[in-house]
């Protein structure tokens, strides 16, 4: 069972280890009724791991959620950009939606957050930087192959607790205030030396996120 595997692989609190040991003992002699009991109890224990105060009042070691591979938890990727949701061409929105839907099969949820102006996106990025990792798309950034991007993407997700933010500027690019954040906890990434509209760049980005998920799975999509 999944919860039993977790107990064997991660350093949980002594109390929870005792409970997982009890679960393992029951699972070896489980009848149908015991199997149901073990499954339900294991579900509550797993929920306890993600509740800061402890679902049963027992707090897990802080290293627990940090050490879980991103594939175990639902991964969340936000794309912040200046513009209007319906301000681009329909075919670009359709392509974005297609890859956004496809990548859900890899337990990745992609969300676009639209900002009316630079001041709004600056405030949003400042909040993101204080919480975790962010990637700024900028012509001055480093270019990567799809394989390298795949490795970095899952590394960023792992560092950020399965959360990651990409930032796209408007027609004039990223404001200087956001670029200055790259010196701290952000990474500058360039998709190409060519110039794309920010709407097109978002579609390219989500396709690369999907491609990275397929590379990770070893499917035949990336050749």
N, C-alpha and C positions, 0 to 999 in steps of 0.2 A: 504494500500500500504506500501511497505517496507520502503520507505523514510519517510513516515508519522510516522511509528512506531519509527524510529530512532529519529525523532524530539521530540517525546513524552518521550523517555527513556533517552536521553543524553543531557548534558548541552552545547548547541551550542551557538554561539555568538548571541547577540540580533538581529542583522540584519538578520541572517539566520533563527532565530526563527520566525521573522515576515513573511519571505517568506514561511516558512513551514505552518504558520497559514493561509496564503492565499491559499496554496495548499489544506489544509484540507477543507476550505470553498468551493473551487471549486469541490472537490471530492464528496461532499454531493449532489450536483446537476449536476453531470457530465453526459453529453450526450456522445455519442461515440466520437465525435470530441473533446470535452473537456477532455475526458479520455486520448486520445492520447496526448493532450497538457500537461496535468498534468504529464503523464508518462515521456515525454521527458524532461520537466523542472525538474522533480524530479531526473532524471538521471544526468543532469548537476550539480545539487546541490550536489548529492552524490559524483561525481567526484571532486567537489570543496573541499570536506572534506579531500581528499587524496593528494591534490596539495598544497605543503608548502606555496606558495605565494598566493594561492586562485585563483580558476578558474575564478571568477568574480572580482578578486581584493579584495575579502573579506576573511580574514584569520580566520579559525576556532580556537576555544580554543584548546590549545595543549593537553588537557585531552581527547579530543574527540576520537582520534584514539587509545589512550591507554586504554580507557574504553570499546571499542567495543570487544565483545567476539570473540575469534579466529575463530569460525565457520562462522562469518560474512565475514571476510577477507579470501583470499586464503592463506593457510598456506604453508610455505616453510621449508623443512628440508634438510640440507646438511650433507653428510657423507664424512668427509675428511679421507683419508687413503693413506699410502705409498704402492706403487705397480704399476702393469700394468693392464690396463683395461681388456685385453684379456689374462692375465697371470694365471687365475684360471681354474678350471674344468668347462666344459660347463653346467653341471647339476646345479651347484651352481649359475651360471649366469642366467640360465632359472628360477630357483626358486626365485631369487632376482627380476627379471623382472616381474614375475607373481604377487608378493605381491606389488611391486611398482605400477603396473597397477591397482590392486584392491583398493589400498588406495586412489586413485584419486577420487573414488566415495564419499569419505568423505572430499573432498576439500583439500587434502593434496598432495603436490608434493614433491617427494623425489629425490634428485640428489646426485650422487657420484662424488666427486672431487678427482682425482688421483694425487699423488705427486711422483716425481722420487726419492726423498731422504728425510732425516730428516730435512735438512735445509729448503727445500721448505715447508714442512708441518708446521714447526715452524713459518715461516713468515705468512702463511695463518691463523694459530690459533691466532697469536698475533693480526691480523686485526679483527678477529671475536670477541675476548675478548673486544676490544675497542668499539665494536658496540652493543653487546648483550650477551646473555647467551650461554654457550657451555657445553657439557657433554663429559667427557673423559672416555673412556672404558679402565679399568685397573683392574687387579686382586686384587689390594688393595682397590677397590671401594666397595660401599655398594650394597648388593644384594636386590632385591625387587620382590614382587609377581607381577603378571600381572596387578592385580587391582591397586596396589600401583604405578606401572609404568604408568598406564593410567592416574591416578590423577596427577602425577608429570609431565608427558608429556604435558598435556594441561595447567598446571600451568606454565611450562617453556615457552610454546608458547605464553601464555598471557603476561608474563613478557617481552618477547623479541619482542613484536609487531608482533606476528605470524611468527617469524623466530627463528630457532633453529639449532645448529650445533652439530653433534656427531663426535668424533675424535677417529679413530682406528689407532694404530701403525702398523708397519710392523712385520716381523718375530721376531724381537728383542724387540717388544713392543714400548711403547711411549718413546721418548727422555726425559731426565731429565728436559730440558728447558720447555717442555710442562707440565710435571707433577707439576712443581713449580707454574704454573698458577692456579692450583686448589685451592690455598690459597686465590685467589682473587674472580674471578667471574665465576669459573667453578665448576662442580660437578663431582665427581668420581663415576662411575657406573661399577659394575661387573655383567656380564651376567651369570657367573657360576664359581664354584671353579675348574672345569675341564679346560683343555687347548684346545682351538680351534685354527685352522688356522685363520688368519685375514680375509680371503675370506669367510670362513664358518661363522665367527662371524658377518660379515656384513649381511648375509642371515638371521641369527637368529634375528638380530636387526630389520631388515625391517619387518619380520613377527610379531615381538612384537609391532611395530608401527601400523601395520594393525590390530592386535588383540586389541590394545588399542582403535582404532577408532571404532571397532565393540562393544567393551564394552561400549563406550560412547553412541553409538546409541541404545544399549540394544538388539542387535540381538542375534541369537542363535549360533553364531560362537564360542563364549567363553562359555564353560560349565564346 
